[in-house]
Amino acid sequence: MSEQKTTPAWTRDQIAARVAVDIPDGAVVNLGIGLPTKVANHLPADREVILQSENGVIGMGPAPAKGEEDYDLINAGKQPVTLLPGGCYFHHADSFAMMRGGHLDVCVLGAFQVAANGDLANWSTGAPNAIPAVGGAMDLAIGAKKTYVMMDLLTKTGESKLVAECTYPLTGVACVSRVYTDVAVFDLTPEGTQVIDIVPGLSFEELQKLTPVALTDAR
């Protein structure tokens, strides 16, 4: 009996490190709950990136060491964070004014689906007994100058989350410019979906078989 080939994939920390590479010096960045929070642990020490959280914190550092957590200082996902010199916390309404007012350079969000035109669906799948929770994602998706998404390319049942058209309720329209997955990084452009990075060991042809979206190799 032949062995089934396993698709190579980046770990979650490797995806986060790949995102961190693309965040420019001096950027004001919001990291969404879940996987995107890992990006904070991989930002280069010589690069100044100002992290903002929608619950009203700016100037966050990496996650605290075990045993040094302060649960009065948390991010939007209720995870304990650290505060860099000059960082502060403030009213929730001021945080949303910052998000809606175009003051964020980049936001990094998770997603259930992303369409080839940049549509984002990340708040509800419509599954029975699911609790929809849009939070501040709508404000972030359209308020930030650039919206990046981190997600596995495939669902647990093997369906592509990068799709021609979203079938889940939308969070934002044509707002996503780059998608970081466990197997590849995609730029969503007016000219089509361009592959700018692929996990070692996976060919472009194998990648194309994983998603119905037509891809262009732009590496």
N, C-alpha and C positions, 0 to 999 in steps of 0.2 A: 504494500500500500504506500503510495507516494505521500510525502508530508506536505501539508498545506502551507503555502508561502505566507509569511507574516509581513505586513506592510511596515516598513521602518517609520518611526515617529519621534519627534522631539518630545522631551518631558515638559511638564508645565513650567518648571524653572527655566528651561532652555527657551521656551516661547517668550517668557517674560524678559529674559536677557536680550532676546532678539528685538523686542519692542524698545527696550531701554537704549539700544544702539541708535535708534532713529529719532529719539527725542533731543532736540537741539539745546545747546547751552542757553540759559536765560528764560526758558519756556515756563509758562504757568500751566500746570497740568492737573486734570482731575482723573483719578483712577477709580473706576466703578467697583462695586462690590464683587466679591468672588475672585476669579482668576486675575483680573487686572491689578489687584492690590499687590501681587507678587512683584510687579515692576519696580516698586520702591526699593526693593532689596538688591536690585541689579544696576542702579544708576551709577555711572562712573564717579568716583570721589572728586575728580578734578572738574566736574561739570556742575554748574549751578542750575538746578531744576527746582522750581517752587511748586510743591504739591498742595492742592486744595481739596477739601472734602465737603460734600454738600451739607453736612450737618453743622458746618460753621467752623472749620479749622483751615489754616493755611500755614505753610512752612513745616510740613511733616517730614520726618526722617524715616529710616528703616524701622522694621518691627523691633520691639524691645527684646532684650535677652530674656530667656526663661527665668522667671522669678522676679523680674523687674517691671512687670506690667502694672500700669496704672489705669484702672477701669473708669476713671473720671476723664481720661484722655483717650478717645476712641475715634475711629473713622465711621463712615456711614454704614458699614457692615457690622458695627459693634465690636470690631477687633481693636485691641490696644495698639497705640502707635507711639512714636516718639516725636518730640517737637524740637526742631533745630533752633539755634540762636536767632532771634528776630521773629520767630513764629508766634502765632496768636490764635485765639478762638473768639467767635463773635456770633451775633444773632443769626438764626436760621434764615430769616427774611433777607438779611444782607448777603448771605451766601447765594441765595437764588437770584438776587439782583446782579451779583457778579456773573453767575452762569448765563442768565438771560441777556445781559448787557454786552456780550461779546468780549469779555475780559479774559477768557481762557484760550490759550493757544492750541491745546490738544486735550481731548478727553479720550479715555480708553474704556470701552464697555464690553461686556459679554453679549452673546446673542443666541437666539434660537434659530434664526434664519437671517441671511443677508442676501439681497437680490443683486444681480449684476449691475443694475443702475444705481446702487447705493442705498436702496430702501432697507430700513432696519426693523426687525421684529424681535423684541427681547423682553416683553412683559407678560405675554400670555400665550399658551398653546391651545387653550380651550379644552384641556384635558379634564375629565370628571374629577370633582373635588379639589381641583387646583385653585390656589389662591393667587389671583392676578395681583402683581405688585409693581406698578410702573415707577414709583418713587420719583426721582428727579431725572430719569433717563430722557424724557421728552425734552426737557429744558437743556440738558447737556448736549443731546444729539444735534440740535439745531443752533444752540448758542455758541458752542466752541468753534474756533476757526477750522480745526481739523478733527474729524471723528475717526478713531481707529477701533477695530473690533478684534478681540481675542476669543477663539473658540476652537473646539475640535471640528475638523472638516465633516466628519460623519457622525450621525446619531448612533445610539447604542444598537439600533436595528439596521444600521448600514446605509441610511439615506443621507444624501448630501445636504448640508446646512447652507452651502453656497448654491443659490437657486436662480433660475431665470426670472421668477416672480414669487414673492412671498405669499404663502397661504395662511400665515398667522396674522393677527391684528398688528398694524404698523405702529412703531414708536416714532419714526421719523421718515420723511421722504427724501430720497437722493442725498443722504447726509454722510454716508460712509465713504471714505476715500481709500482706506487700506484695511485688509483683513489678514490677521496673523493666525495661522492654524498649526496643528501638530504635524502637518506634512508639507506645508508650503505657505508662502506669503504672496498675497495678491494685491495689485493695484487696480482699483475700479476707475476706469477712465472713459471719456466720451468715445474713445476708439475701441473700447472693449475691455475685457478682463485680462490683465497682464500678469504673468508669473514672474516675480523678481527674485525668488529664492525657493529652493526645494530641499527637503531633508536629504542628506547623503544616503545613497542606496536606492532612491526612488527616481525612476526616469520620468521625463515629461509625458511620455505616452502612457505610462502607468497612472500618473496623476490625472490625466484627462479622462480616464475611464472611471474615476471616482466621483465626478461631478458632471451634470448635464450642461453646465455653462461652458460655452466655447472659450478656450484659453489661447493666449499668445505667449510664447516663450520670450521674455524680455530680459533675461539674465545677461 
